[in-house]
Amino acid sequence: MRTLKHLLGRSLFAVRLDTILMRREAVVVAFHRVRDDADLSDSLTIDSRTFESYCEFFKRFFNVVPLATLVETLHAGRAPKRALAITFDDGYLDNFMRAAPILDRLQLPATFFVVSRWIGTSIVPFWDRNRGVEYPWMTWDHLRDLRRRGFDIGAHTRTHVDLGTVSGNLAEQEIAGAREDLEQALSAPVRAFAYPFGGREHLSDENRALVKASGFDCCCSGFGGTVTRGCDPFQLPRVPISTWHPYPYQFGFDVALGRSVTRYSDDQPCCETSEATG
């Protein structure tokens, strides 16, 4: 099925039918790890060659913009017109070592959402521990360097808590506290937020309001879907790129035909996807 979608996607984009289907839409994509030494059956990881092919696809067929630019468009009530924003979650070191050089070479902007209390530590999150793997995090120097190079840094809570299950003071510490951590370390404003796990059930209405009250300009999900005029910046859909989308044209096919929404289950960590779009 995925190979068929790849071929259909090639045909769709070759005749530029996508320009009709998505003329007033935008896409926010989410990556996690870009590694060449990992088990690629792990849906949070893609290899650098695949990442580069995605970036080339984005540059060829979309208007790639900083996430902040897309958010400004929404706040102004304008149609996004085939914009695409690239984002990363968590703060893995390979984002700096492998993904950023490719983005630099292709002159593409990106936002890196990081878990502030994991930066520069040896913490192993449960989804990696369960697989028996351990991958390093970026340091504050890495984040400062990314910012100097023009990339944006966003908040992904302090400890990757499920904001669908916590509330009150703990939720405020995770949301507003992450922004405080980042702004203090980077000496720069942090205005973008992405909540962990990304499913519809992983952010309560109370905590969504807290994101807005904490001074952020947007709140990104991770369950798929495209961005249209009138979309609430605090309910911003993102399409996770994983092993379910091994080919950029398959991704393009699903997005153009509105089939990029992901179904979540309790045992799928972070933005791991099911085969709901198959």
C-alpha positions in Angstrom: 0.0 0.0 0.0 2.8 2.4 0.9 4.6 1.8 -2.4 1.4 2.3 -4.3 0.8 5.6 -2.5 4.4 6.6 -3.3 3.7 6.0 -7.0 0.3 7.8 -6.8 2.0 10.7 -5.0 4.6 11.0 -7.7 1.8 11.3 -10.3 -0.2 13.7 -8.2 2.8 16.1 -7.7 4.1 15.6 -11.3 0.9 17.0 -12.7 0.8 19.6 -9.8 -2.7 18.6 -8.7 -1.3 19.3 -5.3 -1.4 23.0 -6.1 -5.2 22.7 -6.4 -5.8 20.4 -3.5 -3.6 22.4 -1.1 -3.8 25.9 -2.5 -5.1 27.3 0.8 -3.5 24.8 3.2 -0.3 24.5 5.1 1.5 21.6 6.8 3.6 21.4 10.0 5.8 18.3 10.1 7.4 16.7 13.1 10.6 14.7 13.3 12.3 13.1 16.3 15.6 11.4 15.5 17.8 11.4 12.4 20.4 8.6 12.7 22.2 6.1 10.5 23.1 3.7 13.3 19.7 2.9 14.8 17.0 0.3 14.3 14.8 1.9 11.7 11.8 -0.2 12.8 11.7 2.4 15.6 9.1 4.8 14.3 10.8 7.8 16.0 13.9 7.4 13.8 14.7 8.0 10.1 18.1 7.9 8.5 19.8 11.0 7.2 19.4 10.0 3.5 15.6 9.8 4.0 15.6 13.1 5.9 17.5 14.8 3.1 15.0 13.4 0.5 12.2 14.8 2.6 13.9 18.2 2.8 14.4 18.3 -0.9 10.8 17.4 -1.5 9.6 20.1 0.9 11.8 22.7 -0.8 10.6 21.7 -4.3 6.9 21.6 -3.7 6.2 23.8 -0.7 6.8 27.3 0.6 9.0 26.3 3.6 8.7 29.0 6.3 9.6 29.3 10.0 6.9 28.1 12.2 6.6 31.6 13.6 5.8 32.9 10.2 3.0 30.4 9.8 1.6 31.2 13.2 1.7 35.0 12.4 -0.3 34.2 9.2 -3.0 32.4 11.3 -3.2 35.2 13.9 -3.7 37.7 11.1 -6.6 35.5 9.7 -4.9 35.0 6.3 -4.8 31.8 4.3 -1.5 29.9 4.7 -1.1 29.1 0.9 1.0 25.9 0.8 3.4 26.9 3.6 5.3 24.1 5.3 7.1 24.3 8.7 9.7 21.8 9.9 9.8 20.9 13.6 11.6 18.4 15.8 10.6 17.1 19.2 12.6 16.2 22.4 16.1 17.5 21.8 18.2 14.5 20.6 21.8 15.3 19.8 21.5 13.9 16.3 19.2 16.8 15.5 22.3 19.0 15.8 24.8 16.6 14.3 22.8 15.2 11.4 19.7 17.2 10.7 20.9 20.7 11.1 23.7 20.5 8.6 21.2 19.2 5.9 18.8 22.0 6.8 21.7 24.5 6.6 22.9 23.3 3.2 19.3 23.5 1.8 18.7 26.8 3.6 15.6 25.5 5.3 14.3 26.9 8.6 13.2 24.6 11.5 12.0 24.7 15.1 13.5 22.4 17.7 11.1 21.7 20.6 13.2 20.5 23.5 12.5 19.0 26.9 14.3 21.6 29.0 15.3 19.5 32.0 16.7 16.8 29.8 19.2 19.0 28.0 22.7 18.1 28.8 21.7 15.1 30.9 22.0 11.3 30.6 18.2 10.7 31.2 16.8 7.8 29.2 13.1 8.2 28.4 10.9 5.1 28.8 10.3 4.6 25.1 14.1 4.2 24.6 14.6 2.3 27.8 12.0 -0.2 26.7 13.8 -0.8 23.5 17.2 -1.1 25.2 18.7 1.9 23.6 20.2 5.2 24.8 20.7 8.3 22.7 22.3 11.5 23.9 20.6 14.9 24.2 21.8 18.2 23.0 23.6 20.5 25.4 22.8 24.2 26.0 25.8 25.1 23.9 24.2 23.1 21.0 20.9 25.0 21.4 22.7 28.4 21.5 24.6 27.5 18.4 21.4 26.5 16.6 19.8 29.8 17.5 22.8 31.7 16.3 22.4 29.9 13.0 18.8 31.1 12.6 16.9 28.1 13.9 14.1 28.5 16.5 14.0 26.8 19.8 10.6 25.9 21.3 9.4 24.3 24.6 8.3 20.7 25.0 7.7 20.9 28.8 10.4 20.3 31.4 10.2 16.5 31.8 8.0 15.3 28.9 4.9 14.9 31.1 1.5 13.9 29.8 -0.5 17.1 29.9 -3.7 15.1 29.5 -3.2 13.7 33.0 -1.7 16.4 35.1 -3.1 19.8 36.1 -2.7 22.7 38.4 0.7 23.7 39.8 2.5 20.7 38.2 1.2 21.5 34.8 2.1 25.2 35.2 5.7 24.2 36.2 6.0 22.0 33.2 4.6 24.6 30.7 5.6 28.0 32.0 8.7 26.5 33.7 10.0 25.1 30.5 9.7 28.5 28.9 11.6 30.1 31.8 14.4 27.5 31.6 14.9 28.1 27.9 14.7 31.9 28.0 17.2 32.0 30.8 19.6 29.7 29.1 19.3 31.2 25.6 18.8 34.8 26.6 16.1 35.0 23.9 12.3 34.8 23.8 10.7 31.4 23.4 7.2 31.6 21.9 6.4 28.2 20.5 5.1 25.2 22.5 4.5 21.5 21.5 2.9 19.2 24.0 4.4 15.7 24.6 2.9 12.5 23.1 0.9 14.6 20.7 -2.5 12.8 20.8 -5.8 14.5 21.2 -6.1 13.0 24.7 -2.6 14.2 25.8 -3.6 17.9 26.4 -6.6 18.9 28.5 -8.6 22.1 27.7 -7.4 23.5 31.1 -3.7 23.0 30.1 -4.2 24.4 26.6 -5.5 27.6 28.2 -2.4 27.5 30.5 -0.2 27.3 27.4 -1.8 30.5 26.1 -1.7 32.2 29.5 2.1 31.4 29.8 2.9 33.7 26.9 3.3 31.2 24.0 2.0 32.1 20.5 1.0 28.6 19.5 0.5 25.0 20.8 1.4 22.2 18.4 -0.1 18.7 18.5 1.2 15.6 16.7 -1.8 13.6 15.4 -1.7 14.8 11.8 -3.9 17.1 9.7 -3.3 20.2 7.6 -3.5 23.9 8.6 -6.2 26.1 7.1 -7.3 29.7 7.5 -9.1 30.1 10.8 -7.1 27.3 12.4 -6.6 28.0 16.1 -2.8 28.5 16.6 -3.3 26.8 20.0 -4.7 23.7 18.3 -2.1 23.5 15.6 -2.0 20.2 13.8 1.3 18.5 12.9 2.1 15.5 10.8 4.7 13.2 12.4 7.2 11.8 9.9 8.0 8.2 10.8 8.6 4.8 9.3 5.0 4.8 8.3 6.0 7.4 5.7 9.2 6.0 4.3 8.8 8.0 1.0 8.2 11.7 0.7 5.7 11.2 -2.1 3.7 8.9 0.0 3.6 11.6 2.7 2.5 14.1 0.0 -0.3 11.8 -1.2 -1.7 11.3 2.3 -1.5 15.0 3.1 -2.9 16.3 -0.2 -5.9 13.9 0.2 -6.5 14.6 3.8 -5.4 11.2 5.0 -2.6 12.2 7.4 -4.5 12.1 10.7 -3.0 9.5 13.1 -4.8 7.2 15.5 -3.1 6.8 18.9 -3.2 4.1 21.5 -1.9 4.0 25.0 1.1 1.9 24.3 2.5 4.2 21.5 5.0 6.6 23.0 5.6 10.2 21.8 4.5 10.5 18.2 4.7 6.9 17.1 2.0 6.2 14.5 -0.4 3.4 13.8 -1.4 2.4 10.3 -4.5 4.4 10.5 -3.7 6.2 7.3 -3.1 3.0 5.3 
